[in-house]
């Protein structure tokens, strides 16, 4: 795997790459948070449903 080397003339290209990377990381974070919320919501509903049935 090659290391990314910054060169004096690559300032603009490096900035664009950093911006794309930051955007991709934010999108990934939002997606993972949404998945975690969906999993939590599903687990809570199932837990309440089972607890109510077993208590009756």
N, C-alpha and C positions, 0 to 999 in steps of 0.2 A: 504494500500500500504506500503510495507516495504522500509525502507531507506537503501541505500547501505552503508555498513560500511566497512571501510578499516581496514584490519588486517595486522600485521607485515609480515606474510608469503605470502600475496596476491600481492606483488609488481609486479611480472611478469604478473599475470592474470589481474590485474588492468590496467597495461600498454596496454595489448592487447585489453582490453575492450575499453579503451580510444581511441586507434587507430581506432578500428572498428566504434566507435561512430563518431569520427572526419571525417572518410571517408563517412559515411552515411550522415552526415550533409553537407559535400561538394557536394555530389551527389544531395541532395535535393535542395541545393542552385542553382546549375547549371540547374536542371530541372525547377525550378520556374522562373529563369531568361529567359530560353528559352521560357517558356509559356508566360511570360510578353512581350517578343519581338514579338512573334507570334501574340498576341492580339493587340499590337501597330501597327504592320504592316497591319493587317486586318482592323483596324479602320481607319488608314490613307488612305488606298486605297479606302475604301468606302466613306470617306469624300471627297476626290478629285473627285471621280466619280460623286457623287451627286452635288457637287458645280459646276462642269463643265456643267452638263446637265441643271441645273436651270438657269445658267447665259446665256445660248444660247437662 
